[in-house]
Amino acid sequence: MKISFLNSNFILKIPQNKNKIKHFNLAQDTVSFSGKIDVNYEIKNLPPEAFPSEKLRKFMLQELNDNPQADIVSLHRQYYSALLSCKTLEEAKRQYSEFANVIDAKELNLSQKPSNNIFCQIARGEIEGYEIKTLSLEVLKKYYAQLTPLNIEYIKENYNMSYSAFKTLLSGLNIQMDKRYLKLIGLKMRAHNMSKAWENPSLKETRNTTFKKTAQTTEYKARISAASKKRWENPIYRQNMTEKIREQRRSPETKLKTAQITAELWQDENYRKKMKINSYAAALSWQMHPSAKQIYQEIAHEFPELKEALEQRKNNQTLNDRQRYIVGMYYKTCAQRYPNLKKELAQIQKDLLSKWGFYDENRNIDEILKLIETLYEFN
C-alpha cells in the first residue's frame, strides 16, 4: 500500500476493533488516527465526471490548493452565486454549461400528468411563490445556488411543498447532481446543520412515523437483509462484530440491565407460564427428533470439560473464560457438522406450540399448561 504525505500532520481512517482513537505526529515520530472523514481530501479525489462541470472542478481544486481548510459548501455557493442574479433560464444556461439539458417547465405537456401532480398544482396557482414560466430557474437557484437541504422539515417550512414534491420537480426538470459529489456536499452540510435541525420535535415525529411505515414493507426488509448478509460475508466485519457483541455481553452494564429486565418479566405470572410452556416444547423436541441426542452426545465426547461447564450453567453458576470457550466451541462444532439440526429442532418446537394453541390469542394459558401436563410427564 502506498501512502503520500503532503505535510507533517495527517488524518488516516483505520478500523479499530475497540473503537479507540490513537494519535500521532510525524514530527515527534508518532502517528494520528481519526475516525472522521476528511471531506476536502475526498473531494480532491473525486473523478472529474462526478462534478457538475469541469469548470467547477478546477475552481474547487485551485481554491483548496490555496487554502486546504476551505469549506467546500462555501466554495460551491460562491461558484454558483451568479446564478441568483440570472433573470431567465437561457441566461443561466449560457453562464453554466452544466444546465444545458435542464427542461423549461413551461414547455412541459401537463395534460399527460395527473391533476394532483406538483407541476399541475403550480400551473393552477395552488402553490404560493411559484409560476410555471419561471419554475425551472427558481428550482435551479434553490438546488444549486442555495443548496437546499433535502430534508422533509426544511422543504416543507421554506418552500410550501412536500419533500417528495420537491424531488419530483428535480426529476421532471432534469435537474441533478452526481450522487458522489452530492454525498460529500451533504456530509459537510449535515455537520453544520443537521444536529440542530433534528432537535425539532415535529421533525423527529415525522421521521419516526415515516420509518415505521417503511420498515414494515417487504421490499425494505429484503433490502436490509441483503445488505446485512453482504456485510457478514466480510471476515473482518464478522470478527469485529463478534468481538463487539462479546464485550457488550460481558460488560457489567449489560449484565445489570439484562438482570433487571429478566426480573421485571418474571414478576408477570403469564410470562412465567409462557416460558414454562416453551421449555416443555423444547424438551419434547429433543425426544421427538430421531437423532438429536445421539448427535450431541457423540460430539460431547470430544470436549471432556464440557459436562462440568454445562452443570455449572444449569445451576446458574458463573463460567470462567475457559469454560465459556469450551461451551462455545461445542455448539459451533455441532452447527458445522449438522447445520440443519437446530432448524429441525426449532420447527418441531414450533409445531408443538401451534398444536397446543399457544399462538392463539384467545386460548387460555392455564388450559394449555393443564393439557400438556396431562399428556406428558416431565421431571
C-alpha positions as CSV (number, residue, x, y, z in Angstrom):
1,M,0.0,0.0,0.0
2,K,1.4,3.4,-1.0
3,I,0.7,6.5,1.2
4,S,1.7,10.0,0.3
5,F,2.2,12.7,2.9
6,L,1.6,16.3,2.0
7,N,2.6,17.7,5.4
8,S,3.6,16.5,8.8
9,N,0.1,16.3,10.2
10,F,-2.4,13.9,8.5
11,I,-5.6,12.0,9.1
12,L,-5.8,8.3,8.3
13,K,-9.0,6.3,8.7
14,I,-8.4,2.8,10.1
15,P,-11.0,0.4,11.6
16,Q,-10.4,0.0,15.3
17,N,-11.8,-3.2,16.9
18,K,-12.4,-1.5,20.2
19,N,-13.2,1.9,18.7
20,K,-10.1,3.5,20.3
21,I,-8.6,6.6,18.7
22,K,-4.8,6.9,18.8
23,H,-2.8,10.0,17.9
24,F,0.4,10.6,16.1
25,N,2.5,13.4,14.8
26,L,5.2,12.7,12.3
27,A,7.5,15.5,13.7
28,Q,7.5,13.5,17.0
29,D,7.7,10.0,15.5
30,T,4.1,9.4,16.5
31,V,1.0,8.9,14.3
32,S,-2.5,10.4,14.5
33,F,-5.6,8.3,13.7
34,S,-9.1,9.7,13.4
35,G,-12.5,8.2,12.5
36,K,-13.6,11.4,10.9
37,I,-13.9,11.7,7.1
38,D,-11.6,14.3,5.5
39,V,-14.2,15.8,3.1
40,N,-11.7,18.1,1.4
41,Y,-9.4,15.1,0.7
42,E,-12.3,13.1,-0.7
43,I,-13.5,16.0,-3.0
44,K,-9.9,16.2,-4.4
45,N,-10.0,12.6,-5.3
46,L,-13.5,12.5,-6.9
47,P,-13.3,11.5,-10.6
48,P,-13.9,14.5,-13.0
49,E,-17.3,13.2,-14.2
50,A,-18.7,13.4,-10.6
51,F,-18.5,17.2,-10.6
52,P,-21.4,19.1,-12.1
53,S,-18.9,20.7,-14.5
54,E,-15.2,20.7,-15.3
55,K,-15.1,24.4,-14.7
56,L,-16.4,23.9,-11.1
57,R,-13.9,21.1,-10.5
58,K,-10.9,23.3,-11.5
59,F,-12.3,26.2,-9.4
60,M,-12.6,24.0,-6.3
61,L,-9.2,22.3,-6.7
62,Q,-7.5,25.6,-7.1
63,E,-9.2,27.1,-4.0
64,L,-8.4,24.0,-1.9
65,N,-4.8,24.1,-3.1
66,D,-4.5,27.7,-2.0
67,N,-6.4,27.0,1.3
68,P,-6.6,23.4,2.3
69,Q,-9.0,24.3,5.2
70,A,-11.5,25.9,2.8
71,D,-15.2,24.9,3.2
72,I,-16.4,23.1,0.1
73,V,-20.0,24.2,0.8
74,S,-19.0,27.8,0.7
75,L,-16.9,27.2,-2.4
76,H,-19.9,25.6,-4.1
77,R,-22.2,28.5,-3.2
78,Q,-19.5,31.0,-4.3
79,Y,-19.2,29.4,-7.7
80,Y,-23.0,29.4,-8.3
81,S,-23.6,32.9,-6.7
82,A,-24.0,34.5,-10.1
83,L,-27.0,32.1,-10.8
84,L,-29.0,34.1,-8.2
85,S,-28.9,37.2,-10.4
86,C,-29.9,35.4,-13.6
87,K,-33.3,36.6,-15.0
88,T,-34.1,33.7,-17.4
89,L,-33.2,30.1,-17.8
90,E,-31.5,30.8,-21.1
91,E,-29.2,33.3,-19.3
92,A,-28.4,30.6,-16.7
93,K,-27.6,28.0,-19.4
94,R,-25.2,30.5,-21.1
95,Q,-23.3,31.1,-17.9
96,Y,-23.3,27.5,-16.7
97,S,-22.8,24.7,-19.3
98,E,-24.0,22.0,-16.8
99,F,-27.6,23.3,-17.2
100,A,-27.7,22.7,-20.9
101,N,-30.2,19.8,-20.5
102,V,-32.5,21.4,-17.9
103,I,-36.1,21.3,-19.1
104,D,-38.1,24.6,-19.2
105,A,-41.2,23.9,-17.2
106,K,-43.4,26.0,-19.4
107,E,-42.7,23.5,-22.3
108,L,-44.0,20.5,-20.3
109,N,-47.1,18.8,-21.6
110,L,-49.2,19.0,-18.4
111,S,-52.2,17.3,-20.0
112,Q,-50.5,14.0,-19.6
113,K,-49.9,14.4,-15.9
114,P,-52.4,13.6,-13.1
115,S,-54.2,16.6,-11.7
116,N,-52.5,16.3,-8.3
117,N,-49.0,16.4,-9.8
118,I,-46.9,19.2,-8.4
119,F,-46.4,20.8,-11.9
120,C,-50.2,21.0,-12.4
121,Q,-50.7,22.5,-9.0
122,I,-48.2,25.2,-9.7
123,A,-49.7,25.9,-13.1
124,R,-53.1,26.4,-11.4
125,G,-51.6,28.8,-8.9
126,E,-52.1,26.5,-5.9
127,I,-48.5,26.7,-4.7
128,E,-47.7,30.2,-3.4
129,G,-44.5,31.7,-4.6
130,Y,-44.1,29.7,-7.9
131,E,-45.0,30.3,-11.5
132,I,-44.7,27.7,-14.2
133,K,-43.0,30.1,-16.6
134,T,-40.1,30.8,-14.2
135,L,-40.2,27.4,-12.3
136,S,-37.0,25.9,-13.8
137,L,-34.9,28.9,-13.0
138,E,-36.3,29.1,-9.4
139,V,-35.6,25.4,-8.7
140,L,-32.1,25.7,-10.1
141,K,-31.4,28.6,-7.8
142,K,-32.7,26.7,-4.7
143,Y,-31.0,23.5,-5.5
144,Y,-27.7,24.7,-6.9
145,A,-27.1,28.2,-5.7
146,Q,-28.8,27.9,-2.3
147,L,-28.0,24.2,-1.8
148,T,-31.5,23.3,-0.4
149,P,-31.0,20.6,2.3
150,L,-33.0,17.6,1.1
151,N,-34.8,17.0,4.4
152,I,-38.6,17.0,5.0
153,E,-39.0,19.7,7.5
154,Y,-36.8,22.3,5.8
155,I,-38.5,22.0,2.4
156,K,-42.0,22.0,4.0
157,E,-41.3,25.1,6.0
158,N,-39.4,27.1,3.4
159,Y,-40.8,26.0,0.0
160,N,-44.5,25.4,0.6
161,M,-44.3,21.9,-0.7
162,S,-43.6,18.4,0.5
163,Y,-40.2,16.6,0.3
164,S,-41.4,14.2,-2.4
165,A,-42.9,17.1,-4.4
166,F,-39.6,18.9,-4.5
167,K,-37.8,15.8,-5.6
168,T,-40.5,15.4,-8.3
169,L,-39.6,18.9,-9.5
170,L,-35.9,18.0,-9.8
171,S,-36.6,14.8,-11.7
172,G,-39.2,16.4,-14.0
173,L,-37.0,19.3,-14.9
174,N,-33.8,17.1,-15.3
175,I,-32.0,19.0,-12.6
176,Q,-29.5,16.7,-10.9
177,M,-26.1,16.3,-9.3
178,D,-23.9,13.3,-9.3
179,K,-24.6,11.2,-6.1
180,R,-20.9,11.1,-5.3
181,Y,-20.5,14.9,-5.3
182,L,-23.8,15.4,-3.6
183,K,-22.9,13.0,-0.8
184,L,-19.7,14.9,0.1
185,I,-21.5,18.3,0.0
186,G,-24.3,16.7,2.1
187,L,-21.8,15.3,4.6
188,K,-20.4,18.8,5.1
189,M,-23.8,20.4,5.3
190,R,-25.0,17.9,7.9
191,A,-22.0,18.6,10.0
192,H,-23.1,22.2,10.1
193,N,-26.9,21.9,10.2
194,M,-28.4,18.6,10.9
195,S,-27.6,18.0,14.6
196,K,-29.5,21.2,15.4
197,A,-32.3,20.5,12.9
198,W,-33.2,17.2,14.4
199,E,-33.9,18.8,17.8
200,N,-37.2,19.9,16.3
201,P,-39.8,17.6,18.0
202,S,-42.2,17.6,14.9
203,L,-39.3,16.6,12.6
204,K,-38.4,13.7,14.9
205,E,-42.0,12.5,15.0
206,T,-42.3,12.8,11.1
207,R,-39.1,10.9,10.7
208,N,-40.1,8.1,13.1
209,T,-43.6,7.7,11.6
210,T,-42.2,7.5,8.1
211,F,-39.5,5.0,9.1
212,K,-42.1,2.7,10.9
213,K,-44.2,2.6,7.8
214,T,-41.2,1.9,5.5
215,A,-39.8,-0.7,7.8
216,Q,-42.9,-2.8,7.6
217,T,-42.7,-3.2,3.8
218,T,-41.4,-6.5,2.3
219,E,-39.1,-4.5,-0.1
220,Y,-37.4,-2.7,2.8
221,K,-36.9,-5.9,4.8
222,A,-35.4,-7.6,1.8
223,R,-33.1,-4.7,1.2
224,I,-31.9,-4.6,4.8
225,S,-31.5,-8.4,4.8
226,A,-29.4,-8.4,1.6
227,A,-27.2,-5.5,3.0
228,S,-26.7,-7.4,6.3
229,K,-25.8,-10.6,4.5
230,K,-23.3,-8.8,2.3
231,R,-21.6,-7.2,5.4
232,W,-21.3,-10.6,7.1
233,E,-19.5,-12.0,4.1
234,N,-16.6,-9.8,5.1
235,P,-14.5,-11.8,7.6
236,I,-13.1,-8.7,9.2
237,Y,-16.6,-7.3,9.8
238,R,-17.7,-10.6,11.3
239,Q,-14.7,-10.7,13.6
240,N,-15.1,-7.1,14.7
241,M,-18.9,-7.6,15.3
242,T,-18.3,-10.9,17.2
243,E,-15.8,-9.2,19.5
244,K,-18.0,-6.2,20.0
245,I,-21.0,-8.3,20.9
246,R,-18.9,-10.5,23.2
247,E,-17.6,-7.4,25.0
248,Q,-21.1,-5.9,25.3
249,R,-22.5,-9.1,26.8
250,R,-19.7,-9.3,29.3
251,S,-19.9,-5.7,30.4
252,P,-21.2,-5.0,33.9
253,E,-23.8,-2.6,32.5
254,T,-25.2,-5.2,30.1
255,K,-25.4,-7.8,32.7
256,L,-27.1,-5.5,35.2
257,K,-29.6,-4.3,32.5
258,T,-30.3,-7.9,31.5
259,A,-30.9,-9.0,35.1
260,Q,-33.2,-6.0,35.7
261,I,-35.3,-6.8,32.5
262,T,-35.4,-10.5,33.4
263,A,-36.5,-9.7,37.0
264,E,-39.3,-7.4,35.7
265,L,-40.5,-10.0,33.2
266,W,-40.6,-12.8,35.8
267,Q,-42.9,-10.7,38.0
268,D,-45.5,-11.3,35.4
269,E,-47.3,-14.6,36.1
270,N,-48.4,-15.0,32.5
271,Y,-44.8,-14.6,31.2
272,R,-43.6,-17.3,33.6
273,K,-46.3,-19.7,32.4
274,K,-45.5,-19.0,28.7
275,M,-41.8,-19.6,29.4
276,K,-42.7,-22.9,31.1
277,I,-44.7,-24.0,28.0
278,N,-41.8,-23.1,25.8
279,S,-39.4,-25.1,27.9
280,Y,-41.8,-28.1,27.7
281,A,-41.9,-27.8,23.9
282,A,-38.1,-27.6,23.7
283,A,-37.6,-30.7,25.9
284,L,-40.1,-32.6,23.8
285,S,-38.5,-31.6,20.5
286,W,-35.3,-33.4,21.7
287,Q,-37.3,-36.5,22.4
288,M,-39.2,-36.4,19.2
289,H,-36.2,-35.8,16.9
290,P,-34.8,-39.1,15.6
291,S,-31.1,-38.4,16.2
292,A,-30.6,-35.1,18.0
293,K,-29.5,-36.6,21.3
294,Q,-27.2,-39.1,19.7
295,I,-25.5,-36.4,17.6
296,Y,-24.9,-34.0,20.5
297,Q,-23.7,-36.9,22.8
298,E,-21.2,-38.0,20.1
299,I,-19.7,-34.6,19.8
300,A,-19.7,-34.0,23.6
301,H,-17.1,-36.8,23.9
302,E,-14.6,-34.6,22.1
303,F,-14.9,-32.0,24.9
304,P,-14.0,-33.6,28.3
305,E,-14.6,-30.4,30.2
306,L,-18.0,-29.8,28.8
307,K,-20.1,-31.7,31.3
308,E,-18.8,-29.7,34.3
309,A,-19.4,-26.4,32.4
310,L,-22.9,-27.3,31.5
311,E,-23.7,-28.4,35.0
312,Q,-22.5,-25.1,36.4
313,R,-24.5,-23.2,33.8
314,K,-27.6,-25.2,34.7
315,N,-27.1,-24.3,38.4
316,N,-26.8,-20.6,37.4
317,Q,-23.1,-20.5,38.3
318,T,-20.7,-18.2,36.5
319,L,-18.4,-19.8,33.9
320,N,-14.8,-18.8,33.6
321,D,-13.3,-17.8,30.2
322,R,-12.0,-21.4,29.5
323,Q,-15.5,-22.9,30.2
324,R,-17.2,-20.3,28.0
325,Y,-14.8,-21.1,25.2
326,I,-15.4,-24.9,25.6
327,V,-19.2,-24.4,25.5
328,G,-19.0,-22.1,22.5
329,M,-16.7,-24.4,20.6
330,Y,-19.0,-27.3,21.3
331,Y,-22.1,-25.6,19.9
332,K,-20.1,-24.3,17.0
333,T,-18.8,-27.8,16.1
334,C,-22.4,-29.1,16.3
335,A,-23.6,-26.4,14.0
336,Q,-20.8,-27.0,11.5
337,R,-21.3,-30.8,11.3
338,Y,-25.1,-30.7,11.3
339,P,-26.1,-27.3,10.0
340,N,-29.8,-28.2,9.8
341,L,-30.2,-29.8,13.2
342,K,-31.0,-26.5,15.1
343,K,-33.7,-25.6,12.5
344,E,-35.2,-29.1,12.7
345,L,-35.5,-28.8,16.5
346,A,-36.9,-25.3,16.3
347,Q,-39.5,-26.5,13.7
348,I,-40.6,-29.4,16.0
349,Q,-40.9,-27.0,18.9
350,K,-43.0,-24.5,16.8
351,D,-45.3,-27.3,15.6
352,L,-45.9,-28.4,19.1
353,L,-46.7,-24.9,20.3
354,S,-49.1,-24.5,17.4
355,K,-50.8,-27.8,18.1
356,W,-51.3,-26.7,21.7
357,G,-52.9,-23.4,20.6
358,F,-50.0,-21.3,22.1
359,Y,-50.2,-18.8,19.2
360,D,-54.0,-18.4,19.6
361,E,-54.5,-15.1,21.5
362,N,-58.0,-16.3,22.7
363,R,-56.6,-19.5,24.2
364,N,-56.2,-19.6,28.0
365,I,-52.6,-20.2,29.1
366,D,-53.8,-22.3,32.1
367,E,-55.7,-24.6,29.8
368,I,-52.6,-25.2,27.7
369,L,-50.5,-26.0,30.7
370,K,-53.1,-28.4,32.0
371,L,-53.3,-30.1,28.6
372,I,-49.5,-30.5,28.4
373,E,-49.1,-31.8,31.9
374,T,-52.0,-34.3,31.3
375,L,-50.4,-35.6,28.1
376,Y,-46.8,-35.7,29.1
377,E,-44.6,-36.4,32.2
378,F,-41.7,-34.1,33.0
379,N,-39.0,-34.4,35.6
